[in-house]
Amino acid sequence: MEQNKMLNYIKEVLENMPSGWLGLTTHRLDIYDEKLAKTQFLEQFEDLFNENNSDSSALNDLPTAYDYIRLGHPLSSILEWAIANLNNLNPKNVISFSSKTIPVLAILRKNLLDNKNTQISYAGELPEFFDAELLRRVYGYKFELKKVEKAADISEFNGSTIFISQQDEIGNFELNPKIDFFIPLHAELGSVLLVNGQQNELYISEIQHVRRRETIAMTPADSLAALKLLIGNSSFEPIKSNAGANKKSVSDSIKRITGSNTKPLIASSGLSIQYAIMMGLINEALDKHKGKAIKFIVPPNCYGGTNDQARRVAACIDNVEVVDLPVDGDNEMVQSIDIILDKIASEDAVPYIIAEIPTNPRVEVPDLLQLEAVLSKVRKTETGENAIDPVFILDQTFCPNVHFLGEGEILSTVRAISYVSGSKFPSGGQCTAGYCVGNNKTETLMNKIEVHLRLCDNEATNLQMEILAKQLPSMNQRIKDAYKNTREFVNFIHETLPEAKINFVSEELANQGFTPSVFSLDLPTEGNTDAERESYKRALNLELINLMITEIPNESKFCVSYGQLNGCYWTVPATSTQGTTKEGDKDYIVRASLSPNMDLELHKKVFLDFAENL
């Protein structure tokens, strides 16, 4: 009876759910509390369930689930809640993934760090892309593989037992005390991980962190399909799309946009593609430079996901280390790279550089000729031999239209790979899928990266590919129009509040093709001490943002997105995109991102009101 009540309620929720649950990729920070994340959403959702309230307005008022669609969202949270209820589990013990491999990797990662044994038992066949040899050799994971007919055949084991089962059902699963982690795989919908037993609850936050950094949750569209299967009002039918034609269209668009002729790789998110890049390059170093240290050179204040992921990879592999690359303010990227590469050369180590151009949030662009010269420089080891040349991994999410890699371009002469977060300009905020390309010097590297993208089952879904096929052809024009709005707004702020410091590209850089639509703002402050001035500025940041989102609620949002189709998004990097960055490297400034379609005059008017009241 209680199960029927729950399933009927979910049916009503799906009929009345806000459109944003299915179509948005970013959260509203004004209804989001990071510390409470999923629990806050589900607690209030459960209150509505107990009241049998499925009104659209009530659902719309629920707080944001998780911090981003990549980690989780309303539909994946409701799916996990429902499966937990059907299996007498706490909702936190159910974690959905778009990937069929990563839930296994998440458990293996924790057991590696805890020096604990793992047994992977499976019925039927393992996913075709599950490569045990690579997982052991490159990732360093240790496990035993055992094929069984059914869950009851699983033997006792001193360590963790994972049971993987291919099945078309969503909902009721056969758990038993010998199974620590149950992973039912659906052919079309990814996977759901069930954490069984109180002794395994310490894994939950670690597993969620893997989902946050190395993959994505089950997508909204797939979560909706799973929920419909769960309530029994449909048999599964894959979303109709011309997958082959869409993939070709996306690949052709990426080649045209980037000027690179290598095969583009398209992943479920920007961090999914970055993870494949990192693991592919580690694989390359292990094959070609046996025994040598591998150094990932990363700006300490760059996007928190990049920073955190790099350090998480290094924590798992003995000869991988992260080296800080200071790039903003008093530190200049090219000079920092030169100094670090000299040191790494003397150690005869393998150098991989991850950097953003323009930088986030200071929107700085290095001297590209100097950058090319520093990356091309032949360095020597302490024994006088030629050092290993670096690979430059460029996050160009802020300016995906700039040609870095094509023949004759500035980074065509050195080994370079660029990648872009797809939830920004590529999709206009409609999906998370990201992509990467390489120049002609990286074809073997790109092949390795593709192997790990597939191993992690992190390729873009068919629907993500369909969205990119629709949005990518108009991307460059949207970038141009959004830049025009941003330049006009930046000029207006400069005239209206000249004492504020604005971080944005110069006209000269814009003429070179760097036309971002994001800028950061250091507001003027008051106080007798540094602490007082900092406190005053932080309060003023929020005052400005709250005024914008209150006065222009249909366009201005307290959100972290960039490259969206409409409106204007505001954030404080230190509390959003730099969430896991070390405190001393965080930027407590305002970051604004403008779209090609917004009421610019109204934004100017509201900002003028703010400035006049200072």
C-alpha positions in Angstrom: 0.0 0.0 0.0 2.8 2.5 1.0 4.7 1.6 -2.2 1.6 2.2 -4.4 1.1 5.6 -2.6 4.7 6.6 -3.4 4.6 5.5 -7.0 1.3 7.3 -7.6 2.8 10.4 -6.0 5.8 10.2 -8.3 3.5 9.9 -11.3 1.8 13.2 -10.2 5.1 14.9 -9.7 6.3 13.9 -13.2 3.1 15.4 -14.6 3.6 18.7 -12.7 7.3 19.1 -12.5 9.0 22.4 -13.4 10.4 22.5 -17.0 13.8 23.4 -15.5 14.1 20.0 -13.9 14.6 18.5 -17.4 16.1 21.4 -19.3 18.6 23.3 -17.1 22.2 22.4 -16.2 22.9 25.0 -13.5 21.6 25.7 -10.1 20.3 28.8 -8.4 22.6 29.8 -5.6 19.9 31.8 -3.9 18.0 28.6 -3.1 21.0 26.4 -2.5 22.9 25.5 0.7 26.0 23.5 -0.2 26.3 21.9 3.3 22.9 20.4 3.0 22.9 19.7 -0.8 20.7 16.7 -1.6 19.4 16.2 1.9 17.7 19.5 2.0 16.0 18.9 -1.3 14.8 15.4 -0.3 13.7 16.4 3.2 11.4 19.1 1.7 10.3 16.8 -1.1 9.4 14.2 1.5 7.3 16.8 3.3 5.4 17.4 0.1 4.9 13.6 -0.3 3.5 13.3 3.3 1.1 16.2 2.5 0.3 14.6 -0.9 1.2 18.0 -2.4 2.4 17.7 -6.0 1.5 21.2 -7.1 3.8 22.8 -9.7 4.3 25.9 -7.5 5.4 23.7 -4.5 7.8 21.7 -6.6 9.2 24.9 -8.1 10.0 26.2 -4.6 12.1 23.2 -3.6 15.8 24.1 -2.9 18.4 23.2 -5.4 19.5 19.5 -5.3 23.3 19.2 -5.1 25.5 21.9 -6.6 25.1 21.2 -10.3 23.3 18.9 -12.7 26.7 17.1 -13.1 26.6 15.9 -9.5 22.9 15.4 -9.1 19.6 17.1 -9.8 15.9 16.9 -8.8 15.0 13.9 -11.1 18.1 11.8 -10.2 17.5 12.6 -6.5 13.8 11.5 -6.7 14.9 8.3 -8.6 17.4 7.5 -5.8 14.8 8.3 -3.1 12.2 6.0 -4.8 14.7 3.1 -5.2 15.8 3.5 -1.6 12.2 3.3 -0.4 11.5 0.2 -2.5 14.6 -1.6 -1.0 14.4 -0.3 2.6 17.5 1.8 2.3 18.4 5.3 3.3 18.2 7.6 0.1 21.8 8.5 0.6 22.7 4.8 0.1 21.5 5.0 -3.6 23.7 6.9 -6.1 22.9 7.1 -9.8 25.4 7.4 -12.6 25.3 8.0 -16.3 28.4 5.8 -16.5 28.3 2.0 -16.0 32.0 1.8 -15.0 32.6 4.7 -12.7 30.6 3.4 -9.7 33.0 0.4 -9.6 36.0 2.7 -9.9 34.7 4.8 -7.0 34.7 1.8 -4.7 38.1 0.6 -6.0 39.5 4.1 -5.4 38.5 4.2 -1.7 39.7 0.6 -1.2 43.1 1.5 -2.8 43.5 4.4 -0.4 42.3 2.2 2.6 44.5 -0.8 1.5 41.4 -3.0 1.4 40.6 -6.0 -0.8 37.8 -5.9 -3.4 35.9 -8.8 -5.0 33.9 -8.0 -8.2 31.3 -10.6 -8.8 29.1 -10.4 -11.9 26.2 -12.2 -13.5 26.1 -12.3 -17.3 28.8 -10.2 -18.9 30.8 -7.2 -17.7 30.4 -4.1 -19.8 32.6 -4.5 -23.0 34.7 -1.5 -22.1 35.6 -2.8 -18.7 39.4 -3.3 -19.1 40.8 -5.0 -15.9 44.4 -4.9 -17.1 44.3 -1.1 -17.6 42.5 -0.5 -14.3 45.2 -2.5 -12.5 48.2 -1.1 -14.4 47.3 2.6 -15.0 44.8 3.4 -12.2 46.6 1.1 -9.6 43.4 -0.6 -8.6 43.5 -4.1 -7.0 40.6 -6.5 -7.3 39.5 -10.1 -8.0 37.0 -10.8 -10.8 34.5 -13.7 -10.3 31.6 -14.7 -12.6 28.5 -16.1 -10.9 25.1 -17.3 -12.1 23.2 -15.3 -9.5 23.7 -13.2 -6.3 23.1 -16.2 -4.1 26.3 -17.8 -5.5 28.6 -15.1 -4.2 31.2 -16.5 -1.8 32.3 -15.0 1.5 35.2 -12.5 1.1 37.6 -10.7 3.3 37.0 -7.2 2.0 34.4 -5.5 -0.2 32.1 -7.4 -2.5 30.7 -5.7 -5.5 27.9 -7.4 -7.4 27.2 -6.3 -11.0 24.1 -7.4 -12.8 22.7 -6.5 -16.2 18.9 -6.0 -15.9 16.1 -4.1 -17.6 14.2 -3.6 -14.3 14.4 -0.4 -12.3 13.4 -0.6 -8.7 13.3 -3.8 -6.6 16.7 -5.5 -6.3 17.8 -8.7 -4.6 20.2 -7.6 -1.8 21.9 -10.1 0.6 24.4 -9.6 3.4 27.3 -10.9 1.3 26.9 -8.0 -1.1 28.4 -4.7 0.0 27.7 -2.8 -3.2 25.1 -3.8 -5.7 25.3 -2.2 -9.2 22.4 -3.0 -11.6 23.2 -1.9 -15.1 20.5 -0.9 -17.6 21.5 -1.1 -21.2 20.4 2.4 -22.0 20.2 4.3 -18.8 23.6 4.0 -17.0 23.7 2.5 -13.5 22.5 2.8 -10.0 24.8 2.0 -7.0 23.2 0.6 -3.9 25.4 0.8 -0.7 24.3 -2.2 1.5 24.9 -2.3 5.2 25.8 0.2 7.9 29.5 -0.8 7.8 29.7 0.6 4.2 28.2 4.0 4.8 31.6 5.6 5.1 31.9 5.0 1.4 29.0 7.3 0.5 30.6 10.7 0.5 33.7 9.3 -1.3 31.5 7.8 -4.0 29.5 11.0 -4.4 32.8 12.9 -4.7 33.9 10.6 -7.6 30.6 11.3 -9.3 31.2 15.0 -8.7 34.7 15.1 -10.2 35.2 12.3 -12.6 31.8 11.7 -14.2 28.1 12.8 -14.0 24.9 11.6 -12.4 22.3 9.9 -14.5 21.1 12.6 -16.8 17.7 14.3 -16.3 16.3 12.7 -19.5 17.5 9.2 -18.5 16.4 9.7 -14.9 12.9 10.7 -16.2 12.9 7.5 -18.3 13.9 5.4 -15.3 11.2 7.0 -13.1 8.6 6.2 -15.8 9.8 2.6 -15.9 9.6 2.6 -12.1 6.0 3.7 -11.9 5.1 1.2 -14.6 3.5 3.5 -17.1 5.9 2.6 -20.0 8.2 0.1 -21.3 11.6 1.5 -22.1 12.0 3.0 -25.5 15.3 4.7 -26.3 15.0 8.5 -27.1 14.8 8.6 -30.9 17.8 10.4 -32.3 19.9 10.0 -35.4 23.0 9.2 -33.3 25.4 8.7 -36.2 24.4 11.9 -38.0 24.5 14.0 -34.8 28.0 12.7 -33.9 29.2 13.6 -37.4 27.6 17.1 -37.2 29.2 17.7 -33.8 32.6 16.5 -34.9 32.4 18.7 -38.0 31.4 21.7 -36.0 34.2 21.2 -33.5 36.8 20.9 -36.2 35.5 24.1 -37.9 35.3 26.0 -34.6 38.8 24.9 -33.4 40.6 24.6 -36.7 42.0 21.2 -35.6 41.8 18.3 -37.9 42.3 15.6 -35.3 39.2 13.5 -34.2 37.3 15.3 -31.5 36.3 13.4 -28.4 33.0 14.2 -26.9 32.3 13.4 -23.2 29.4 13.6 -20.7 30.9 16.7 -19.1 34.0 18.9 -19.1 35.4 17.1 -16.1 34.7 13.7 -17.7 36.9 14.7 -20.7 39.5 16.2 -18.4 39.7 12.9 -16.4 40.1 11.0 -19.7 42.9 13.4 -20.7 44.7 12.9 -17.4 44.4 9.1 -17.4 45.3 8.9 -21.1 48.5 10.9 -20.5 49.4 8.9 -17.4 49.0 5.8 -19.6 51.3 7.3 -22.2 53.9 8.2 -19.6 53.9 4.7 -18.1 54.3 3.2 -21.6 57.0 5.5 -22.9 58.8 6.8 -19.8 58.8 3.9 -17.4 59.8 4.7 -13.8 59.8 8.5 -14.4 57.9 10.9 -12.2 54.8 12.4 -13.8 54.1 16.1 -12.9 50.7 17.8 -13.5 51.3 21.5 -13.4 48.1 23.2 -12.3 47.1 26.8 -11.2 46.1 26.6 -7.5 43.2 29.1 -8.0 41.8 27.7 -11.3 38.3 26.2 -11.5 37.9 24.0 -8.3 36.9 20.9 -10.2 40.1 21.0 -12.3 42.2 21.6 -9.2 40.5 18.9 -7.1 40.5 16.3 -9.8 44.2 16.6 -10.5 45.0 16.2 -6.8 42.7 13.2 -6.5 44.4 11.5 -9.4 47.8 12.2 -7.8 46.7 10.8 -4.5 46.0 7.4 -6.1 49.2 6.9 -8.2 52.6 6.8 -6.6 54.7 8.6 -9.2 52.1 11.3 -10.1 52.4 14.7 -8.4 50.6 18.1 -8.7 52.8 21.2 -9.0 51.3 24.6 -8.3 51.4 27.1 -11.3 50.8 30.7 -10.1 49.1 32.5 -13.0 47.2 35.6 -11.8 47.8 39.0 -10.3 51.5 39.5 -9.6 52.3 36.1 -11.1 52.6 35.8 -14.9 51.7 32.4 -16.5 54.6 32.2 -19.0 57.3 33.1 -16.5 55.9 30.6 -14.0 55.8 27.8 -16.6 59.4 28.5 -17.7 60.7 28.3 -14.1 58.7 25.1 -13.3 59.6 23.3 -16.6 63.3 24.0 -15.9 63.0 22.4 -12.5 61.1 19.4 -13.9 63.6 19.0 -16.7 66.4 18.8 -14.2 64.5 16.0 -12.4 64.0 14.2 -15.8 60.3 14.0 -15.1 57.3 14.0 -17.4 55.6 17.5 -17.5 51.9 17.9 -18.2 50.4 21.5 -17.9 46.7 22.2 -17.3 45.9 25.9 -17.7 42.9 28.2 -18.5 43.1 30.9 -21.2 41.7 33.3 -20.3 42.2 32.6 -16.6 39.2 32.3 -14.3 38.1 34.6 -12.7 40.7 37.3 -13.5 40.2 36.9 -17.3 43.9 37.3 -18.1 45.6 36.1 -21.3 49.3 35.5 -21.4 51.6 36.6 -24.2 51.0 33.7 -26.6 54.3 34.2 -28.5 56.2 33.9 -25.3 54.1 31.0 -24.2 54.9 29.1 -27.5 58.6 29.9 -27.1 58.7 28.6 -23.5 56.8 25.4 -24.4 59.1 24.9 -27.4 62.3 25.4 -25.5 64.7 22.4 -25.5 65.7 21.7 -21.9 68.3 19.4 -20.5 68.3 17.0 -17.7 71.1 17.0 -15.1 73.0 14.4 -17.1 72.9 16.7 -20.2 70.2 14.7 -22.2 67.2 16.3 -23.8 64.4 16.6 -21.3 60.9 15.3 -22.1 58.9 18.0 -23.8 55.7 19.1 -22.1 52.1 18.6 -23.1 50.0 21.8 -22.8 46.4 21.0 -21.8 44.3 24.1 -22.4 40.9 24.7 -20.8 39.5 27.3 -23.3 35.9 27.2 -22.0 35.9 31.0 -21.8 36.9 31.4 -25.4 36.1 28.2 -27.3 36.1 30.1 -30.6 39.9 31.0 -30.5 42.1 28.9 -32.9 45.0 27.6 -30.9 45.8 24.3 -32.4 45.2 24.3 -36.2 48.0 24.2 -38.7 50.0 27.5 -38.4 48.3 28.6 -35.2 50.2 29.6 -32.1 50.1 26.2 -30.3 50.5 24.0 -33.5 54.3 23.6 -33.0 54.1 22.0 -29.5 52.2 19.1 -28.1 48.8 20.7 -27.1 45.3 19.6 -26.4 42.3 21.9 -25.7 39.0 21.1 -24.0 35.8 22.9 -23.3 33.0 22.5 -20.8 29.8 21.8 -22.8 27.4 23.3 -20.3 28.7 26.7 -21.3 28.7 28.1 -24.9 28.7 24.7 -26.8 25.2 23.8 -25.6 24.0 27.2 -24.3 23.5 25.7 -20.9 21.2 22.9 -22.2 23.5 19.9 -21.4 26.8 19.2 -19.7 28.6 17.4 -22.5 32.2 18.6 -23.2 34.8 17.9 -25.8 38.5 18.0 -26.5 40.7 18.2 -29.6 44.5 17.9 -30.2 46.9 19.3 -32.7 48.7 17.1 -35.2 51.5 16.4 -32.7 49.1 14.6 -30.3 47.4 12.0 -32.4 48.8 9.1 -30.4 47.9 10.9 -27.2 44.3 11.4 -28.4 44.1 7.7 -29.1 45.1 6.9 -25.5 42.6 9.5 -24.2 39.8 7.9 -26.2 40.6 4.5 -24.6 40.1 6.0 -21.1 37.0 7.9 -22.1 35.5 4.6 -23.2 36.9 2.7 -20.2 35.1 5.1 -17.9 31.9 5.0 -20.0 32.0 8.8 -20.0 31.2 9.5 -23.6 28.3 11.9 -24.3 24.8 10.4 -24.4 22.8 10.4 -27.6 20.6 13.2 -26.3 23.6 15.3 -25.3 25.0 14.8 -28.8 21.7 15.8 -30.3 21.7 19.1 -28.2 25.3 19.9 -29.3 24.4 19.2 -32.9 21.6 21.8 -32.6 23.6 24.4 -30.7 27.2 24.3 -31.9 26.5 25.8 -35.4 25.4 29.1 -33.8 28.0 29.2 -31.1 30.5 31.6 -32.7 27.7 34.1 -33.4 26.4 33.8 -29.8 29.9 34.4 -28.5 30.2 37.6 -30.7 26.8 38.9 -29.6 27.4 38.2 -25.9 30.8 39.8 -26.0 29.2 43.0 -27.4 26.8 43.1 -24.5 29.6 42.5 -22.0 31.9 45.2 -23.4 29.1 47.7 -23.3 28.2 46.8 -19.7 31.9 46.9 -18.6 32.4 50.3 -20.2 29.2 51.5 -18.4 30.4 50.2 -15.0 33.8 51.9 -15.6 32.1 55.3 -16.2 29.6 54.8 -13.4 31.9 53.5 -10.7 35.5 54.3 -11.8 37.0 53.3 -8.5 35.9 49.7 -9.0 38.6 47.4 -10.5 37.3 45.4 -13.5 39.0 42.3 -14.8 38.2 42.0 -18.5 40.1 41.6 -21.7 41.6 44.7 -23.4 40.3 45.9 -26.7 43.7 44.8 -28.2 43.1 41.2 -27.0 39.5 41.3 -28.3 40.8 42.3 -31.7 43.0 39.2 -31.5 39.9 37.1 -31.1 39.6 36.8 -27.3 36.0 37.8 -26.8 34.7 36.3 -23.5 31.4 37.4 -22.1 32.5 37.1 -18.4 34.2 39.7 -16.3 35.0 40.1 -12.6 34.6 43.1 -10.4 36.5 44.2 -7.4 34.1 46.7 -5.7 35.4 49.7 -3.8 35.6 49.1 -0.1 35.9 50.9 3.3 37.4 50.2 6.7 40.4 50.8 8.9 42.0 47.3 8.7 42.4 44.7 6.0 39.9 42.5 7.7 37.3 45.3 7.9 37.8 46.2 4.2 37.5 42.6 3.2 34.4 42.1 5.2 32.8 45.3 3.8 33.6 44.2 0.2 32.2 40.7 0.7 28.9 42.2 2.0 28.8 44.6 -0.9 29.3 41.7 -3.4 26.1 40.1 -2.1 24.3 43.4 -2.0 24.9 43.9 -5.7 24.0 40.4 -6.7 20.8 40.4 -4.6 19.8 43.7 -6.1 20.2 42.4 -9.6 18.3 39.1 -9.1 15.5 40.9 -7.2 15.1 43.7 -9.6 15.5 41.6 -12.8 14.2 38.2 -11.7 13.4 37.0 -15.2 17.0 37.5 -16.4 19.5 38.0 -13.6 20.2 34.8 -11.6 22.6 34.0 -8.8 24.3 31.2 -10.6 27.6 29.9 -11.9 26.9 29.4 -15.5 28.5 31.0 -18.6 27.6 31.0 -22.3 23.9 30.6 -21.6 21.3 31.6 -24.3 19.5 34.2 -22.2 19.9 36.5 -19.3 22.8 37.4 -17.0 24.4 35.2 -14.3 26.2 36.4 -11.2 28.4 34.6 -8.7 31.3 34.9 -6.2 34.0 32.4 -7.4 35.2 31.7 -3.9 31.9 30.3 -2.9 31.0 28.5 -6.2 33.5 27.6 -8.9 36.4 27.7 -6.5 34.6 25.6 -3.8 37.4 23.2 -3.2 40.3 25.6 -3.8 42.6 26.4 -0.9 41.2 29.4 1.1 44.2 31.6 0.4 43.8 31.1 -3.3 40.1 32.0 -3.5 38.7 35.1 -5.1 36.0 36.9 -3.1 35.0 39.1 -6.0 31.9 39.4 -8.2 31.9 37.5 -11.5 29.2 38.3 -14.0 28.5 36.5 -17.3 26.3 38.0 -20.0 24.3 36.3 -22.8 23.6 37.5 -26.3 19.9 37.9 -25.4 19.2 40.2 -22.4 17.8 43.6 -21.4 21.1 45.4 -21.2 19.6 48.8 -20.5 17.6 47.5 -17.5 20.9 46.0 -16.1 22.6 49.3 -16.6 19.7 51.1 -14.7 19.8 48.7 -11.8 23.6 49.0 -11.5 23.4 52.8 -11.6 20.9 52.6 -8.7 23.4 50.5 -6.8 26.4 52.8 -7.5 24.4 55.9 -6.5 23.6 54.4 -3.1 27.2 53.6 -2.2 
